[in-house]
Amino acid sequence: MRMPATADRSRPRVLVVEDDDTIGRHLQTGLRGNDYAPTWSRTGSGALAEAARSSYDVLLLDLGLPDMDGLDVARALRARRPDLLIIILTARTDDIDVIAGLDAGADDYLVKPFSLSVLLARLRAHLRRRVVAAPPQEPVHLADLVLDVSARRCTLHDEEVPLRPKEFDLLAVLALHPGEAVSRETLMAEVWDENWFGSTKTLDVTMAGLRRRLTEAADTSAHSGSLPRITTLRGHGYRLEL
């Protein structure tokens, strides 16, 4: 069963996937009262069908669904919509579960129980960073990799590298400081938000995903070439080396 979203397309559209009636109704009411347009689905299959019918800006996703694992929903929708903001709502607190969620494509996670005010703050932070207009910039050449920040495209030998939004943002910040040490605090503030509430594990998982996608692009390319190297600076941050 799903609750229809408002027809007001000027508000961010949020697909809530939650089988608990109390939490689902609380989220739906709270989101609607704060200028979001929520649709509520109680199952993973229902959410996938709803996402195929309509376009959403945000996915709020419970992992413990009655018909399928929420991680499978995250993977499926991330593959369809690289730009979708995915926030996992979970009662699973072990590090391995949090990392699995982020690696499945989530941008963020909240551990239950959580307050509506914290969720709304997270949403504002993520959406604010997506709508800030950046001045036009010339494409940046990083060895054989080309990063076009204005078009949000990363290419290797004219073939697009399919980076997730936060992976692209992370590479873009590092590209501004080639050869320089960039602290974890700087990366968290620039890519997520200066008022970030969550664990810095998010940075590590996103960095691992960025490295993996760059390596996969190089391995599948028909042309030989070189990629920039991202060096881990233990206890400090990262450095992009050309």
ChimeraX commands (.cxc) that place a marker at each C-alpha (Angstrom):
marker #1 position 0.00,0.00,0.00 radius 0.5
marker #1 position 1.26,3.49,-0.80 radius 0.5
marker #1 position 0.13,6.92,0.17 radius 0.5
marker #1 position -0.02,9.29,-2.83 radius 0.5
marker #1 position 2.33,12.24,-2.98 radius 0.5
marker #1 position 1.12,15.76,-3.40 radius 0.5
marker #1 position 0.98,17.09,-6.93 radius 0.5
marker #1 position 3.14,20.10,-6.03 radius 0.5
marker #1 position 6.30,19.46,-8.04 radius 0.5
marker #1 position 8.02,22.57,-6.61 radius 0.5
marker #1 position 8.74,20.66,-3.39 radius 0.5
marker #1 position 11.42,17.95,-3.14 radius 0.5
marker #1 position 9.78,14.58,-3.74 radius 0.5
marker #1 position 10.62,11.96,-1.13 radius 0.5
marker #1 position 9.95,8.23,-1.40 radius 0.5
marker #1 position 9.68,6.81,2.13 radius 0.5
marker #1 position 10.17,3.03,2.36 radius 0.5
marker #1 position 9.21,1.92,5.86 radius 0.5
marker #1 position 7.08,-1.02,7.03 radius 0.5
marker #1 position 6.51,0.29,10.57 radius 0.5
marker #1 position 3.18,2.17,10.61 radius 0.5
marker #1 position 4.13,4.51,13.45 radius 0.5
marker #1 position 7.43,5.56,11.89 radius 0.5
marker #1 position 5.96,5.75,8.39 radius 0.5
marker #1 position 3.10,8.03,9.42 radius 0.5
marker #1 position 5.42,10.16,11.54 radius 0.5
marker #1 position 7.79,10.65,8.59 radius 0.5
marker #1 position 4.99,11.35,6.15 radius 0.5
marker #1 position 3.40,13.97,8.41 radius 0.5
marker #1 position 6.70,15.58,9.35 radius 0.5
marker #1 position 7.95,15.78,5.78 radius 0.5
marker #1 position 4.70,17.18,4.45 radius 0.5
marker #1 position 4.70,19.80,7.20 radius 0.5
marker #1 position 8.21,20.92,6.21 radius 0.5
marker #1 position 7.66,21.52,2.49 radius 0.5
marker #1 position 8.49,18.07,1.16 radius 0.5
marker #1 position 6.21,15.93,-0.99 radius 0.5
marker #1 position 6.33,12.40,0.48 radius 0.5
marker #1 position 5.09,9.09,-0.89 radius 0.5
marker #1 position 5.06,6.16,1.51 radius 0.5
marker #1 position 5.65,2.53,0.54 radius 0.5
marker #1 position 5.71,-0.32,3.06 radius 0.5
marker #1 position 7.59,-2.85,0.91 radius 0.5
marker #1 position 10.71,-2.97,-1.22 radius 0.5
marker #1 position 8.84,-4.25,-4.27 radius 0.5
marker #1 position 6.30,-1.47,-3.88 radius 0.5
marker #1 position 9.06,1.11,-3.68 radius 0.5
marker #1 position 10.74,-0.20,-6.84 radius 0.5
marker #1 position 7.43,-0.07,-8.69 radius 0.5
marker #1 position 6.72,3.46,-7.42 radius 0.5
marker #1 position 10.21,4.65,-8.41 radius 0.5
marker #1 position 9.63,3.24,-11.91 radius 0.5
marker #1 position 6.39,5.23,-12.22 radius 0.5
marker #1 position 7.57,8.57,-10.87 radius 0.5
marker #1 position 10.75,10.56,-10.39 radius 0.5
marker #1 position 11.93,11.26,-6.84 radius 0.5
marker #1 position 14.61,13.50,-5.38 radius 0.5
marker #1 position 15.13,11.58,-2.13 radius 0.5
marker #1 position 14.80,7.98,-0.95 radius 0.5
marker #1 position 14.40,7.36,2.79 radius 0.5
marker #1 position 14.97,3.64,3.12 radius 0.5
marker #1 position 14.45,1.20,5.96 radius 0.5
marker #1 position 16.63,-1.90,5.68 radius 0.5
marker #1 position 14.40,-4.38,7.50 radius 0.5
marker #1 position 11.58,-4.71,4.96 radius 0.5
marker #1 position 9.08,-7.60,4.97 radius 0.5
marker #1 position 9.67,-8.75,1.38 radius 0.5
marker #1 position 13.33,-8.00,0.61 radius 0.5
marker #1 position 16.51,-6.54,2.06 radius 0.5
marker #1 position 16.65,-2.77,1.86 radius 0.5
marker #1 position 20.22,-3.01,0.53 radius 0.5
marker #1 position 18.85,-4.64,-2.64 radius 0.5
marker #1 position 16.44,-1.72,-3.04 radius 0.5
marker #1 position 19.32,0.74,-2.63 radius 0.5
marker #1 position 21.45,-1.06,-5.24 radius 0.5
marker #1 position 18.60,-1.26,-7.74 radius 0.5
marker #1 position 17.61,2.39,-7.46 radius 0.5
marker #1 position 21.20,3.61,-7.42 radius 0.5
marker #1 position 21.78,1.78,-10.70 radius 0.5
marker #1 position 18.70,3.45,-12.21 radius 0.5
marker #1 position 19.27,6.91,-10.73 radius 0.5
marker #1 position 22.88,7.89,-10.02 radius 0.5
marker #1 position 21.71,11.33,-8.83 radius 0.5
marker #1 position 19.11,10.09,-6.34 radius 0.5
marker #1 position 19.76,11.11,-2.72 radius 0.5
marker #1 position 19.52,7.90,-0.66 radius 0.5
marker #1 position 19.36,8.03,3.13 radius 0.5
marker #1 position 19.15,4.74,5.00 radius 0.5
marker #1 position 17.08,4.51,8.19 radius 0.5
marker #1 position 18.32,1.52,10.14 radius 0.5
marker #1 position 18.28,-0.18,13.51 radius 0.5
marker #1 position 21.50,-1.95,12.55 radius 0.5
marker #1 position 24.36,-0.29,14.39 radius 0.5
marker #1 position 27.37,-2.50,13.66 radius 0.5
marker #1 position 30.09,-0.87,11.56 radius 0.5
marker #1 position 29.84,-3.62,8.95 radius 0.5
marker #1 position 26.14,-2.88,8.45 radius 0.5
marker #1 position 26.71,0.86,8.10 radius 0.5
marker #1 position 29.52,0.30,5.60 radius 0.5
marker #1 position 27.40,-2.18,3.64 radius 0.5
marker #1 position 24.65,0.42,3.36 radius 0.5
marker #1 position 26.98,3.12,2.11 radius 0.5
marker #1 position 28.65,0.71,-0.27 radius 0.5
marker #1 position 25.25,-0.25,-1.66 radius 0.5
marker #1 position 24.87,3.33,-2.83 radius 0.5
marker #1 position 23.51,5.29,0.12 radius 0.5
marker #1 position 24.65,8.86,0.64 radius 0.5
marker #1 position 23.89,8.90,4.35 radius 0.5
marker #1 position 22.35,6.87,7.16 radius 0.5
marker #1 position 20.47,7.44,10.38 radius 0.5
marker #1 position 20.34,4.93,13.22 radius 0.5
marker #1 position 16.92,4.36,14.80 radius 0.5
marker #1 position 15.56,5.86,16.92 radius 0.5
marker #1 position 16.27,9.29,15.42 radius 0.5
marker #1 position 14.59,12.66,15.75 radius 0.5
marker #1 position 12.71,14.29,12.90 radius 0.5
marker #1 position 14.73,17.49,13.41 radius 0.5
marker #1 position 18.01,15.66,12.75 radius 0.5
marker #1 position 16.59,14.02,9.62 radius 0.5
marker #1 position 15.36,17.38,8.32 radius 0.5
marker #1 position 18.78,18.93,9.01 radius 0.5
marker #1 position 20.46,16.14,7.04 radius 0.5
marker #1 position 18.05,16.62,4.14 radius 0.5
marker #1 position 18.63,20.38,4.08 radius 0.5
marker #1 position 22.41,19.90,4.12 radius 0.5
marker #1 position 22.41,17.39,1.27 radius 0.5
marker #1 position 19.93,19.26,-0.91 radius 0.5
marker #1 position 21.61,22.60,-0.27 radius 0.5
marker #1 position 24.90,21.30,-1.59 radius 0.5
marker #1 position 23.19,20.00,-4.72 radius 0.5
marker #1 position 21.55,23.29,-5.69 radius 0.5
marker #1 position 24.40,25.73,-5.01 radius 0.5
marker #1 position 25.31,27.14,-8.40 radius 0.5
marker #1 position 29.00,26.91,-9.22 radius 0.5
marker #1 position 30.63,29.30,-11.69 radius 0.5
marker #1 position 31.50,27.77,-15.08 radius 0.5
marker #1 position 34.87,26.06,-15.01 radius 0.5
marker #1 position 37.13,24.72,-17.70 radius 0.5
marker #1 position 37.55,20.92,-17.72 radius 0.5
marker #1 position 40.45,19.74,-15.56 radius 0.5
marker #1 position 42.92,17.23,-16.97 radius 0.5
marker #1 position 44.15,14.72,-14.39 radius 0.5
marker #1 position 46.60,12.57,-16.31 radius 0.5
marker #1 position 44.29,10.95,-18.92 radius 0.5
marker #1 position 41.19,11.65,-16.86 radius 0.5
marker #1 position 39.11,14.72,-17.73 radius 0.5
marker #1 position 36.88,16.27,-15.07 radius 0.5
marker #1 position 34.23,18.71,-16.30 radius 0.5
marker #1 position 32.79,20.21,-13.12 radius 0.5
marker #1 position 30.22,22.41,-14.89 radius 0.5
marker #1 position 28.74,19.44,-16.75 radius 0.5
marker #1 position 29.43,17.03,-13.87 radius 0.5
marker #1 position 31.12,14.60,-16.24 radius 0.5
marker #1 position 34.24,12.52,-15.73 radius 0.5
marker #1 position 35.72,10.90,-18.82 radius 0.5
marker #1 position 38.63,8.64,-19.64 radius 0.5
marker #1 position 39.61,8.61,-23.32 radius 0.5
marker #1 position 36.22,10.24,-24.12 radius 0.5
marker #1 position 34.33,7.46,-22.34 radius 0.5
marker #1 position 32.26,8.53,-19.33 radius 0.5
marker #1 position 33.21,7.17,-15.92 radius 0.5
marker #1 position 29.94,6.55,-14.00 radius 0.5
marker #1 position 30.69,8.20,-10.67 radius 0.5
marker #1 position 28.10,8.56,-7.93 radius 0.5
marker #1 position 27.34,12.16,-6.89 radius 0.5
marker #1 position 29.49,12.16,-3.74 radius 0.5
marker #1 position 32.32,10.35,-5.54 radius 0.5
marker #1 position 32.31,13.07,-8.20 radius 0.5
marker #1 position 32.28,15.81,-5.56 radius 0.5
marker #1 position 35.15,14.17,-3.69 radius 0.5
marker #1 position 37.28,13.93,-6.84 radius 0.5
marker #1 position 36.43,17.54,-7.71 radius 0.5
marker #1 position 37.65,18.83,-4.33 radius 0.5
marker #1 position 40.88,16.83,-4.58 radius 0.5
marker #1 position 41.38,18.12,-8.14 radius 0.5
marker #1 position 41.39,21.69,-6.82 radius 0.5
marker #1 position 44.52,20.83,-4.81 radius 0.5
marker #1 position 46.68,18.51,-6.96 radius 0.5
marker #1 position 49.77,17.35,-5.13 radius 0.5
marker #1 position 48.57,18.87,-1.85 radius 0.5
marker #1 position 47.51,17.16,1.37 radius 0.5
marker #1 position 43.77,17.64,1.91 radius 0.5
marker #1 position 42.54,16.91,5.42 radius 0.5
marker #1 position 39.60,14.67,6.26 radius 0.5
marker #1 position 37.91,17.63,7.94 radius 0.5
marker #1 position 38.19,19.71,4.76 radius 0.5
marker #1 position 36.79,16.91,2.61 radius 0.5
marker #1 position 33.88,16.30,4.97 radius 0.5
marker #1 position 33.03,20.01,5.07 radius 0.5
marker #1 position 33.31,20.50,1.30 radius 0.5
marker #1 position 31.65,17.29,0.09 radius 0.5
marker #1 position 29.07,16.78,2.82 radius 0.5
marker #1 position 28.56,19.80,5.08 radius 0.5
marker #1 position 30.40,21.78,7.70 radius 0.5
marker #1 position 27.65,20.75,10.13 radius 0.5
marker #1 position 27.85,17.03,9.26 radius 0.5
marker #1 position 26.39,14.88,12.03 radius 0.5
marker #1 position 27.55,11.43,10.94 radius 0.5
marker #1 position 30.61,9.24,11.07 radius 0.5
marker #1 position 33.63,9.89,8.87 radius 0.5
marker #1 position 33.32,6.26,7.74 radius 0.5
marker #1 position 31.17,7.82,5.04 radius 0.5
marker #1 position 34.29,9.45,3.62 radius 0.5
marker #1 position 36.26,6.20,3.65 radius 0.5
marker #1 position 33.51,4.23,1.90 radius 0.5
marker #1 position 33.01,6.96,-0.71 radius 0.5
marker #1 position 36.76,7.11,-1.34 radius 0.5
marker #1 position 36.90,3.34,-1.77 radius 0.5
marker #1 position 34.05,3.56,-4.29 radius 0.5
marker #1 position 35.79,6.36,-6.21 radius 0.5
marker #1 position 39.03,4.42,-6.44 radius 0.5
marker #1 position 37.20,1.27,-7.53 radius 0.5
marker #1 position 35.28,3.03,-10.32 radius 0.5
marker #1 position 38.40,4.72,-11.66 radius 0.5
marker #1 position 40.26,1.40,-11.70 radius 0.5
marker #1 position 37.35,-0.36,-13.41 radius 0.5
marker #1 position 37.21,2.38,-16.06 radius 0.5
marker #1 position 40.93,1.99,-16.77 radius 0.5
marker #1 position 40.69,-1.80,-16.89 radius 0.5
marker #1 position 37.80,-1.78,-19.38 radius 0.5
marker #1 position 39.15,1.02,-21.59 radius 0.5
marker #1 position 40.36,0.07,-25.06 radius 0.5
marker #1 position 43.20,2.58,-24.67 radius 0.5
marker #1 position 46.22,2.48,-22.43 radius 0.5
marker #1 position 46.90,5.48,-20.30 radius 0.5
marker #1 position 47.42,6.77,-16.80 radius 0.5
marker #1 position 45.14,7.79,-13.96 radius 0.5
marker #1 position 45.80,10.16,-11.08 radius 0.5
marker #1 position 46.71,8.34,-7.88 radius 0.5
marker #1 position 44.89,9.07,-4.63 radius 0.5
marker #1 position 47.28,8.53,-1.73 radius 0.5
marker #1 position 46.03,7.97,1.80 radius 0.5
marker #1 position 47.78,10.14,4.39 radius 0.5
marker #1 position 47.18,8.26,7.61 radius 0.5
marker #1 position 45.96,10.45,10.43 radius 0.5
marker #1 position 45.40,13.39,8.09 radius 0.5
marker #1 position 43.55,12.84,4.79 radius 0.5
marker #1 position 44.35,12.29,1.12 radius 0.5
marker #1 position 46.53,13.63,-1.70 radius 0.5
marker #1 position 45.80,13.53,-5.45 radius 0.5
marker #1 position 48.99,12.84,-7.40 radius 0.5
marker #1 position 49.29,13.20,-11.18 radius 0.5
marker link #1:1,2 radius 0.2
marker link #1:2,3 radius 0.2
marker link #1:3,4 radius 0.2
marker link #1:4,5 radius 0.2
marker link #1:5,6 radius 0.2
marker link #1:6,7 radius 0.2
marker link #1:7,8 radius 0.2
marker link #1:8,9 radius 0.2
marker link #1:9,10 radius 0.2
marker link #1:10,11 radius 0.2
marker link #1:11,12 radius 0.2
marker link #1:12,13 radius 0.2
marker link #1:13,14 radius 0.2
marker link #1:14,15 radius 0.2
marker link #1:15,16 radius 0.2
marker link #1:16,17 radius 0.2
marker link #1:17,18 radius 0.2
marker link #1:18,19 radius 0.2
marker link #1:19,20 radius 0.2
marker link #1:20,21 radius 0.2
marker link #1:21,22 radius 0.2
marker link #1:22,23 radius 0.2
marker link #1:23,24 radius 0.2
marker link #1:24,25 radius 0.2
marker link #1:25,26 radius 0.2
marker link #1:26,27 radius 0.2
marker link #1:27,28 radius 0.2
marker link #1:28,29 radius 0.2
marker link #1:29,30 radius 0.2
marker link #1:30,31 radius 0.2
marker link #1:31,32 radius 0.2
marker link #1:32,33 radius 0.2
marker link #1:33,34 radius 0.2
marker link #1:34,35 radius 0.2
marker link #1:35,36 radius 0.2
marker link #1:36,37 radius 0.2
marker link #1:37,38 radius 0.2
marker link #1:38,39 radius 0.2
marker link #1:39,40 radius 0.2
marker link #1:40,41 radius 0.2
marker link #1:41,42 radius 0.2
marker link #1:42,43 radius 0.2
marker link #1:43,44 radius 0.2
marker link #1:44,45 radius 0.2
marker link #1:45,46 radius 0.2
marker link #1:46,47 radius 0.2
marker link #1:47,48 radius 0.2
marker link #1:48,49 radius 0.2
marker link #1:49,50 radius 0.2
marker link #1:50,51 radius 0.2
marker link #1:51,52 radius 0.2
marker link #1:52,53 radius 0.2
marker link #1:53,54 radius 0.2
marker link #1:54,55 radius 0.2
marker link #1:55,56 radius 0.2
marker link #1:56,57 radius 0.2
marker link #1:57,58 radius 0.2
marker link #1:58,59 radius 0.2
marker link #1:59,60 radius 0.2
marker link #1:60,61 radius 0.2
marker link #1:61,62 radius 0.2
marker link #1:62,63 radius 0.2
marker link #1:63,64 radius 0.2
marker link #1:64,65 radius 0.2
marker link #1:65,66 radius 0.2
marker link #1:66,67 radius 0.2
marker link #1:67,68 radius 0.2
marker link #1:68,69 radius 0.2
marker link #1:69,70 radius 0.2
marker link #1:70,71 radius 0.2
marker link #1:71,72 radius 0.2
marker link #1:72,73 radius 0.2
marker link #1:73,74 radius 0.2
marker link #1:74,75 radius 0.2
marker link #1:75,76 radius 0.2
marker link #1:76,77 radius 0.2
marker link #1:77,78 radius 0.2
marker link #1:78,79 radius 0.2
marker link #1:79,80 radius 0.2
marker link #1:80,81 radius 0.2
marker link #1:81,82 radius 0.2
marker link #1:82,83 radius 0.2
marker link #1:83,84 radius 0.2
marker link #1:84,85 radius 0.2
marker link #1:85,86 radius 0.2
marker link #1:86,87 radius 0.2
marker link #1:87,88 radius 0.2
marker link #1:88,89 radius 0.2
marker link #1:89,90 radius 0.2
marker link #1:90,91 radius 0.2
marker link #1:91,92 radius 0.2
marker link #1:92,93 radius 0.2
marker link #1:93,94 radius 0.2
marker link #1:94,95 radius 0.2
marker link #1:95,96 radius 0.2
marker link #1:96,97 radius 0.2
marker link #1:97,98 radius 0.2
marker link #1:98,99 radius 0.2
marker link #1:99,100 radius 0.2
marker link #1:100,101 radius 0.2
marker link #1:101,102 radius 0.2
marker link #1:102,103 radius 0.2
marker link #1:103,104 radius 0.2
marker link #1:104,105 radius 0.2
marker link #1:105,106 radius 0.2
marker link #1:106,107 radius 0.2
marker link #1:107,108 radius 0.2
marker link #1:108,109 radius 0.2
marker link #1:109,110 radius 0.2
marker link #1:110,111 radius 0.2
marker link #1:111,112 radius 0.2
marker link #1:112,113 radius 0.2
marker link #1:113,114 radius 0.2
marker link #1:114,115 radius 0.2
marker link #1:115,116 radius 0.2
marker link #1:116,117 radius 0.2
marker link #1:117,118 radius 0.2
marker link #1:118,119 radius 0.2
marker link #1:119,120 radius 0.2
marker link #1:120,121 radius 0.2
marker link #1:121,122 radius 0.2
marker link #1:122,123 radius 0.2
marker link #1:123,124 radius 0.2
marker link #1:124,125 radius 0.2
marker link #1:125,126 radius 0.2
marker link #1:126,127 radius 0.2
marker link #1:127,128 radius 0.2
marker link #1:128,129 radius 0.2
marker link #1:129,130 radius 0.2
marker link #1:130,131 radius 0.2
marker link #1:131,132 radius 0.2
marker link #1:132,133 radius 0.2
marker link #1:133,134 radius 0.2
marker link #1:134,135 radius 0.2
marker link #1:135,136 radius 0.2
marker link #1:136,137 radius 0.2
marker link #1:137,138 radius 0.2
marker link #1:138,139 radius 0.2
marker link #1:139,140 radius 0.2
marker link #1:140,141 radius 0.2
marker link #1:141,142 radius 0.2
marker link #1:142,143 radius 0.2
marker link #1:143,144 radius 0.2
marker link #1:144,145 radius 0.2
marker link #1:145,146 radius 0.2
marker link #1:146,147 radius 0.2
marker link #1:147,148 radius 0.2
marker link #1:148,149 radius 0.2
marker link #1:149,150 radius 0.2
marker link #1:150,151 radius 0.2
marker link #1:151,152 radius 0.2
marker link #1:152,153 radius 0.2
marker link #1:153,154 radius 0.2
marker link #1:154,155 radius 0.2
marker link #1:155,156 radius 0.2
marker link #1:156,157 radius 0.2
marker link #1:157,158 radius 0.2
marker link #1:158,159 radius 0.2
marker link #1:159,160 radius 0.2
marker link #1:160,161 radius 0.2
marker link #1:161,162 radius 0.2
marker link #1:162,163 radius 0.2
marker link #1:163,164 radius 0.2
marker link #1:164,165 radius 0.2
marker link #1:165,166 radius 0.2
marker link #1:166,167 radius 0.2
marker link #1:167,168 radius 0.2
marker link #1:168,169 radius 0.2
marker link #1:169,170 radius 0.2
marker link #1:170,171 radius 0.2
marker link #1:171,172 radius 0.2
marker link #1:172,173 radius 0.2
marker link #1:173,174 radius 0.2
marker link #1:174,175 radius 0.2
marker link #1:175,176 radius 0.2
marker link #1:176,177 radius 0.2
marker link #1:177,178 radius 0.2
marker link #1:178,179 radius 0.2
marker link #1:179,180 radius 0.2
marker link #1:180,181 radius 0.2
marker link #1:181,182 radius 0.2
marker link #1:182,183 radius 0.2
marker link #1:183,184 radius 0.2
marker link #1:184,185 radius 0.2
marker link #1:185,186 radius 0.2
marker link #1:186,187 radius 0.2
marker link #1:187,188 radius 0.2
marker link #1:188,189 radius 0.2
marker link #1:189,190 radius 0.2
marker link #1:190,191 radius 0.2
marker link #1:191,192 radius 0.2
marker link #1:192,193 radius 0.2
marker link #1:193,194 radius 0.2
marker link #1:194,195 radius 0.2
marker link #1:195,196 radius 0.2
marker link #1:196,197 radius 0.2
marker link #1:197,198 radius 0.2
marker link #1:198,199 radius 0.2
marker link #1:199,200 radius 0.2
marker link #1:200,201 radius 0.2
marker link #1:201,202 radius 0.2
marker link #1:202,203 radius 0.2
marker link #1:203,204 radius 0.2
marker link #1:204,205 radius 0.2
marker link #1:205,206 radius 0.2
marker link #1:206,207 radius 0.2
marker link #1:207,208 radius 0.2
marker link #1:208,209 radius 0.2
marker link #1:209,210 radius 0.2
marker link #1:210,211 radius 0.2
marker link #1:211,212 radius 0.2
marker link #1:212,213 radius 0.2
marker link #1:213,214 radius 0.2
marker link #1:214,215 radius 0.2
marker link #1:215,216 radius 0.2
marker link #1:216,217 radius 0.2
marker link #1:217,218 radius 0.2
marker link #1:218,219 radius 0.2
marker link #1:219,220 radius 0.2
marker link #1:220,221 radius 0.2
marker link #1:221,222 radius 0.2
marker link #1:222,223 radius 0.2
marker link #1:223,224 radius 0.2
marker link #1:224,225 radius 0.2
marker link #1:225,226 radius 0.2
marker link #1:226,227 radius 0.2
marker link #1:227,228 radius 0.2
marker link #1:228,229 radius 0.2
marker link #1:229,230 radius 0.2
marker link #1:230,231 radius 0.2
marker link #1:231,232 radius 0.2
marker link #1:232,233 radius 0.2
marker link #1:233,234 radius 0.2
marker link #1:234,235 radius 0.2
marker link #1:235,236 radius 0.2
marker link #1:236,237 radius 0.2
marker link #1:237,238 radius 0.2
marker link #1:238,239 radius 0.2
marker link #1:239,240 radius 0.2
marker link #1:240,241 radius 0.2
marker link #1:241,242 radius 0.2
view
